[in-house]
């Protein structure tokens, strides 16, 4: 039976608050070829599968010798930092040599302030925040189509130097920050419409509220879709259990960067947040998200890697060029890539039409610097992941372009959007992305 792509499983909690459990992409939603959403009574003619965009970030730059491949093209060797990409190698395009020119203009603040503003928006730092809209908001503003949220902003690690430009990845415009949601409980409640105390405290499952809807829907589905729906609901329940297992006070008190006893298990938090973002993208709740794994000039401690003596930013400037210092940065940046690979793998595991969610997504992974210790603003290394718009993947490319060139290319060539004002620092679109 054809099924509307707009259908959500809904019910009411005892307090009257709507509970939303978005449907995953089911075969019954698509045409016979799986290339578009099928025409239904409420949707009219066949509709193209809408692409998604994710802007992924972590702070403090990289150790270039352990991060950037020596070889270009498809036969490049995964470096120690990029080794976690092995399972999604054919789904990523490693790019190096990108310049961030507006990070070097005269402006207030240190190099992290200026680099971050120029990286996300292409504009100089104002002294209060980014000088313009960030790339995710530019893309979100140019996109057409329905979704519950115009965009979502997600974060994981809380520690940084604390100024707006450090704490925020997304900007609606000059000095207009869109803070990331860093607490899994809050992100879950936002996505599922949860307000009743029994849901907030995890004493019940949101699935309890849609049992009747599920019972009426499942008989109309073919066996593969029943299995897909069951997997989706199981993942929702696992997310609830994962969130419920977090310390009861998590997110209620902000840890100070100087707290040497802070042993927060951020890899655990990161995977919960990644699962929630994947759910939001798959169920059509949003088409654009930003993901801030660590903050700009990150001060996070890393007990899961055995590094507790210093904070991340301290390691970048403490004997950073020594063999030991470089190995420390290698291990830290490999963890960043592990979390990125996990997220990309989650998107790849979700079927959508004749492919996967990753086939219809573009993820851009960036840092505010290249080599961390000297705060390099040229020669940036980025990763593109996904296959939206026919993106070329499975390769490493060295380019002589700006971040503006890259963002303009993603917007206009991958998403087929027309940016009337272009993008700051963009001079030309890059060949070889699609």
C-alpha positions, 0 to 999 in steps of 0.5 A: 500500500502506498504510504505518504512520506509525510505521515508521522506516528502521533499520539498524546501523552497524559498532559496533552503534549504531542509525541512524534516518532518519525517514520524511517524511509520505507519502501512503500513511500517510493516509486517502483524504482526507488528513485523518488517518493511516490505520488500519494493523495496528500503529496500529488506527483512523484517527488524527488528525494531531498538531499541533506547537508551536515557541517561537522567540526572539531577544534584545534587543528591537526598534526599534518604529518599524521593526517594529510595523505602523501598520495593524491587520487584514488590510490592514496594511503589512509594516514594514522589519523584517517585510519578509522575511515577504512570502512567508509573509504569509498564514501569520502573525499579527503581534501587538502590545501584549502586557504582561509584568507579572511582569518588573516585580516586585521580583526579583534581577538586571537587567531582562533577567534579570527579563524573560526569566524572566517571558516564558518562564515567566510567573514572576519571576526567582529569582536563579538561573533562571526561576521555573517551567516555560517555555511549551514545557514546559507544552505538552509536558507536557500533550500526549499521543501518541507521539514519540521526544523529548518536546521538543527545545531548539535554539540558534544564536548562543552569545554572551551575558552567560553566566548561566543565564537568558541562555543558556536558553530552556526550563525544566523547572521553577524553576531547572531549565534545559534547555540548547539544542543549538547545535552542528549536528553534535551535533543531527544525531547526536542525531536520527539516532542516530549514534555510530560515528566514521565517521558523526561525522566525516562520512566516510560518509552515514547513508543508507548504513546504510539502503540495503537498507531503501530498496530494499525500501520504494520499490517499494511506493510510488506515484510521488508518494511515491517523489518525496517520499521522494527529496526527503527523502533528498536533504535529509538528504544536503544537511544532511550536506554542509552540516555537513561544510563547517563549520570543523573546530573549530566548537563545540569552543572557545567564542568569548568575546564580547570576541573582535573577530575572531569572524566566525562565519557564524551565518546559515549555522548558523541554516539548518542548525539550522532544517532539522534541526528541520523534519526532526524535526517532519516525521518525528514525532521530536518535537512540541515544540521551542524555538529560541533564535536569539540569547541573552537580552541577546545579545552576538553580532557581525554581520559578515554585516550589516557591523556589527563595531564593536560587539556586538548589546547594545551597539548597543541602548544606543549612540546607540540613539535616533538615526537611525543607531542605529535603522537599525542595530537595523532591520537586525539585527532584519530578519535575525532575521525573515529566519531566522524566515521561512526556518523557516516556509517550510521547514515550509510546503514539507513536504506532510502529509496534505491540507496541509503541516506548517505547517498542523499547527504553531503557532510563537510568536516572541517577544523579552524586550523591546519597544523595546530601549533602554528595556527595555520590558516592555509593548507586546511584539510577537510573531508567531504562525505556522502553522494548527494548530487553525484559527489566524487568520493574515494580519493584525496585531492590537493587544491589551491582554493579557498573555503569560500570556493568549496562552500560555493561549489557544495551549494551550487553544484551538489545541492543545485542552489543558487546563491545570489550573493555568492559566498565570502572569499569565493572566487570560483567553483571547484572542479572535481567535487562532482 
